[in-house]
Amino acid sequence: MSDFIDQDDNGSAKGFRADTHGYILGVDRGFGGDLVAGLALGGTVSDVRGGNRQTADLNTFFATGYGSYVVNGWTISANFGIASSDYAIKRRVFTLESESKLQGDSMYIGAELSRMFRVGRFDLVPYVALNSIAVTVEDFKDASFDGADGMTIDSGTSSSLPATLGVRLLGRSRTGKQGAVWTPAFALAWHHDFCDDPLYSKTTFAGSAPLSVIGAKREQDRIQTGISTNISMRNLSIFAAYDFEFSSRFCASTLQGGLNIAF
């Protein structure tokens, strides 16, 4: 999978561009036909470029559990995960430059409720989802500001509570040669974050009073669109997806592809 983000300047906070590439490996199992549960592991590598010659390289490893249950035509899905990231940051404060390494952790939990309706040749799936995300960046000390006495940055925290209201449109599967089944899909959703909590920390230069540092405030509303295709045959399926998310000062594109094998 690959993810590309472009954030414009937001007030006094400079914008940035971020490119992320990664992988996911998972396994799941059905229980009684209506319940499916699984576990996935993955990792990503991110390259971030911001204003004032600020750059960051992030390596992230994550683990997540997920499941879905079908009851009376409704599908209830849930997921829970943890992630750990290593940061290598180069930044500039006034005329001073520094390079630092630190670690951050995050935890997320989410749920979705959906229902499928047959509409002509298509399947219409309206859904609503709610997620909770918490991020913590550990405190660290930097003594490489062009010979300066040093700087200490306290741990920072940030939280998010995004809700999504959307609809998926699935084409009726078309049978091709050798029994292959093709299923195209389109999705459109509105995304609202109930908790626009920016990253907050305190910075102290040697011999000075602490300075409060507050990250850029996130935009609370975004539009999400996506297209995908899936080709399956016997116990093998191949999928590809493209998602695009945007607001007035933000846009992100995600490309995904993968292989599913049933045993």
C-alpha positions as CSV (number, residue, x, y, z in Angstrom):
1,M,0.0,0.0,0.0
2,S,1.1,3.6,-0.6
3,D,-0.3,6.9,0.9
4,F,0.4,10.5,-0.3
5,I,-0.6,13.5,1.8
6,D,-0.5,17.2,1.0
7,Q,-1.3,19.6,3.8
8,D,-1.4,23.4,3.1
9,D,-0.3,26.0,5.7
10,N,-2.7,26.2,8.6
11,G,-2.5,29.5,10.4
12,S,1.0,29.9,11.8
13,A,1.8,26.2,11.2
14,K,3.6,25.3,8.0
15,G,2.2,22.8,5.6
16,F,3.9,19.5,4.7
17,R,4.0,16.6,2.2
18,A,4.2,13.0,3.3
19,D,4.8,9.8,1.3
20,T,4.1,6.5,3.0
21,H,4.7,2.9,1.8
22,G,4.0,-0.3,3.6
23,Y,2.6,-3.8,3.9
24,I,0.0,-5.8,5.8
25,L,-0.1,-9.5,6.4
26,G,-3.2,-11.1,8.0
27,V,-5.2,-14.2,8.6
28,D,-8.9,-14.6,9.5
29,R,-11.4,-17.3,10.0
30,G,-15.1,-17.8,9.8
31,F,-17.1,-19.1,12.8
32,G,-20.5,-20.5,12.1
33,G,-21.0,-18.5,8.9
34,D,-22.0,-15.2,10.5
35,L,-18.9,-14.4,12.4
36,V,-15.4,-13.6,11.0
37,A,-12.4,-12.7,13.1
38,G,-8.8,-12.1,12.3
39,L,-5.4,-10.7,13.1
40,A,-3.0,-8.6,11.0
41,L,0.5,-7.3,11.3
42,G,2.1,-4.6,9.2
43,G,4.7,-1.9,8.8
44,T,5.1,1.4,7.0
45,V,8.0,3.8,6.1
46,S,7.1,7.5,5.8
47,D,9.0,10.4,4.3
48,V,7.8,13.8,5.5
49,R,8.9,17.2,4.1
50,G,7.7,20.5,5.7
51,G,8.4,24.2,5.8
52,N,11.6,25.8,7.3
53,R,13.6,22.8,6.1
54,Q,11.9,20.4,8.4
55,T,12.0,16.7,7.5
56,A,11.1,13.5,9.2
57,D,11.6,9.8,8.5
58,L,9.1,7.5,10.3
59,N,9.2,3.7,10.6
60,T,6.0,2.2,12.1
61,F,5.1,-1.3,13.1
62,F,1.5,-2.1,14.0
63,A,-0.8,-5.0,15.0
64,T,-4.5,-5.1,14.7
65,G,-7.4,-7.4,15.5
66,Y,-10.6,-7.2,13.6
67,G,-14.0,-9.0,13.2
68,S,-17.5,-8.8,11.7
69,Y,-20.8,-10.3,12.6
70,V,-24.0,-10.5,10.5
71,V,-27.4,-10.4,12.2
72,N,-30.8,-9.8,10.6
73,G,-29.3,-8.3,7.5
74,W,-27.0,-5.9,9.5
75,T,-23.2,-6.2,9.5
76,I,-21.3,-5.1,12.6
77,S,-17.6,-4.7,12.2
78,A,-15.0,-3.7,14.8
79,N,-11.2,-3.4,15.0
80,F,-8.6,-2.6,17.7
81,G,-4.9,-2.0,17.2
82,I,-1.6,-0.6,18.5
83,A,1.3,0.9,16.7
84,S,4.9,1.9,17.5
85,S,6.9,4.5,15.5
86,D,10.5,5.5,15.4
87,Y,11.1,9.2,14.3
88,A,14.2,10.7,12.8
89,I,13.5,14.5,12.6
90,K,15.6,17.3,11.2
91,R,14.2,20.7,12.1
92,R,15.1,24.4,12.3
93,V,14.2,26.8,15.1
94,F,15.0,30.4,14.1
95,T,18.6,30.1,12.7
96,L,19.5,26.9,14.6
97,E,19.3,23.4,13.1
98,S,19.0,20.0,14.8
99,E,18.5,16.3,14.2
100,S,16.7,14.1,16.8
101,K,15.5,10.6,17.2
102,L,12.5,9.7,19.3
103,Q,9.7,7.2,19.6
104,G,5.9,7.4,19.6
105,D,3.0,5.0,20.3
106,S,-0.6,5.0,19.2
107,M,-3.7,3.0,20.0
108,Y,-7.0,2.9,18.0
109,I,-10.4,1.3,18.2
110,G,-13.3,1.5,15.8
111,A,-16.7,0.1,14.9
112,E,-18.9,0.2,11.8
113,L,-22.6,-0.6,11.2
114,S,-23.8,-1.3,7.7
115,R,-26.6,-2.9,5.7
116,M,-26.8,-4.1,2.1
117,F,-29.8,-3.3,-0.2
118,R,-30.3,-4.6,-3.7
119,V,-31.0,-1.8,-6.2
120,G,-31.3,-3.1,-9.8
121,R,-28.0,-4.4,-10.9
122,F,-26.2,-3.0,-7.9
123,D,-25.7,-3.5,-4.2
124,L,-26.1,-0.3,-2.1
125,V,-24.4,-0.4,1.3
126,P,-25.0,2.7,3.6
127,Y,-22.8,2.7,6.7
128,V,-21.8,4.7,9.8
129,A,-18.5,4.3,11.6
130,L,-16.8,5.8,14.7
131,N,-13.1,5.5,15.7
132,S,-11.0,6.7,18.6
133,I,-7.3,7.3,18.1
134,A,-4.7,8.4,20.7
135,V,-1.1,9.3,19.9
136,T,1.8,9.8,22.3
137,V,5.3,11.1,21.5
138,E,7.9,10.4,24.1
139,D,10.0,13.2,25.6
140,F,13.6,13.6,24.4
141,K,16.6,15.9,24.8
142,D,18.6,17.4,21.9
143,A,22.0,18.9,22.3
144,S,23.0,19.4,18.7
145,F,21.6,22.9,17.9
146,D,24.7,24.2,16.1
147,G,26.7,24.2,19.4
148,A,23.9,25.5,21.5
149,D,23.5,24.2,25.1
150,G,20.6,22.0,24.1
151,M,16.9,21.7,24.2
152,T,14.5,19.4,26.0
153,I,11.1,18.5,24.5
154,D,8.4,17.0,26.8
155,S,6.2,14.2,25.7
156,G,3.3,15.2,23.5
157,T,-0.2,13.8,23.1
158,S,-2.9,14.0,20.6
159,S,-6.4,12.4,20.3
160,S,-8.9,12.1,17.5
161,L,-12.6,10.9,17.4
162,P,-13.5,10.7,13.7
163,A,-17.0,9.6,12.6
164,T,-17.9,8.6,9.0
165,L,-21.2,8.5,7.3
166,G,-21.1,7.0,3.8
167,V,-22.3,4.7,1.2
168,R,-20.7,2.0,-1.0
169,L,-22.0,0.9,-4.4
170,L,-21.0,-2.6,-5.6
171,G,-21.5,-3.8,-9.1
172,R,-23.1,-7.2,-9.5
173,S,-20.3,-9.7,-9.9
174,R,-19.7,-10.6,-13.5
175,T,-18.5,-14.1,-14.4
176,G,-15.6,-14.3,-16.8
177,K,-13.6,-17.0,-18.3
178,Q,-12.6,-20.0,-16.1
179,G,-15.2,-19.0,-13.5
180,A,-13.5,-15.8,-12.5
181,V,-15.8,-13.3,-10.8
182,W,-15.2,-9.5,-11.1
183,T,-16.6,-7.1,-8.5
184,P,-16.1,-3.3,-9.0
185,A,-17.1,-0.9,-6.2
186,F,-17.4,2.9,-5.5
187,A,-17.6,4.7,-2.2
188,L,-18.5,8.2,-1.0
189,A,-18.4,9.4,2.6
190,W,-18.4,12.4,4.9
191,H,-15.8,12.4,7.7
192,H,-16.1,14.5,10.8
193,D,-13.7,14.6,13.7
194,F,-15.4,15.4,17.0
195,C,-12.1,15.9,18.8
196,D,-9.8,18.4,17.0
197,D,-7.1,18.1,19.6
198,P,-3.7,19.2,18.3
199,L,-0.4,17.8,19.4
200,Y,0.8,19.6,22.5
201,S,4.2,19.6,24.2
202,K,6.6,21.9,26.1
203,T,10.0,22.9,24.8
204,T,12.9,24.1,27.1
205,F,16.2,25.6,25.9
206,A,19.0,25.3,28.5
207,G,18.7,28.0,31.1
208,S,15.3,29.3,29.7
209,A,11.7,29.0,30.8
210,P,9.5,26.3,29.1
211,L,7.8,27.2,25.8
212,S,4.4,25.7,25.0
213,V,4.3,24.2,21.6
214,I,0.9,23.5,20.0
215,G,0.6,21.7,16.7
216,A,-1.6,22.7,13.8
217,K,-5.3,22.5,14.4
218,R,-6.9,19.8,12.2
219,E,-9.8,20.5,9.9
220,Q,-12.8,18.7,11.3
221,D,-14.7,17.9,8.1
222,R,-13.4,16.0,5.0
223,I,-14.9,14.2,2.0
224,Q,-13.7,10.7,1.2
225,T,-14.1,8.9,-2.2
226,G,-12.8,5.6,-3.4
227,I,-12.9,3.0,-6.2
228,S,-11.9,-0.6,-6.0
229,T,-12.0,-3.9,-8.0
230,N,-11.8,-7.5,-7.0
231,I,-11.2,-10.5,-9.1
232,S,-11.7,-14.0,-7.5
233,M,-11.5,-17.5,-8.7
234,R,-11.8,-20.6,-6.6
235,N,-9.7,-20.0,-3.4
236,L,-7.8,-17.0,-4.8
237,S,-8.7,-13.3,-5.1
238,I,-6.8,-10.2,-6.2
239,F,-7.8,-6.7,-5.3
240,A,-6.8,-3.1,-6.0
241,A,-8.2,0.1,-4.5
242,Y,-7.7,3.9,-4.8
243,D,-9.0,6.3,-2.1
244,F,-9.0,10.1,-2.2
245,E,-9.7,12.3,0.9
246,F,-9.8,16.1,0.8
247,S,-10.9,19.3,2.5
248,S,-10.1,23.0,1.8
249,R,-6.5,22.7,2.8
250,F,-5.8,19.0,2.8
251,C,-5.7,16.1,0.4
252,A,-4.6,12.5,0.7
253,S,-4.4,9.7,-1.9
254,T,-4.1,6.0,-1.0
255,L,-3.2,3.1,-3.3
256,Q,-3.7,-0.5,-2.1
257,G,-3.3,-3.9,-3.7
258,G,-3.2,-7.4,-2.4
259,L,-3.8,-11.1,-2.6
260,N,-6.2,-13.2,-0.6
261,I,-5.8,-17.0,-0.4
262,A,-8.5,-19.2,1.3
263,F,-7.4,-22.5,2.8
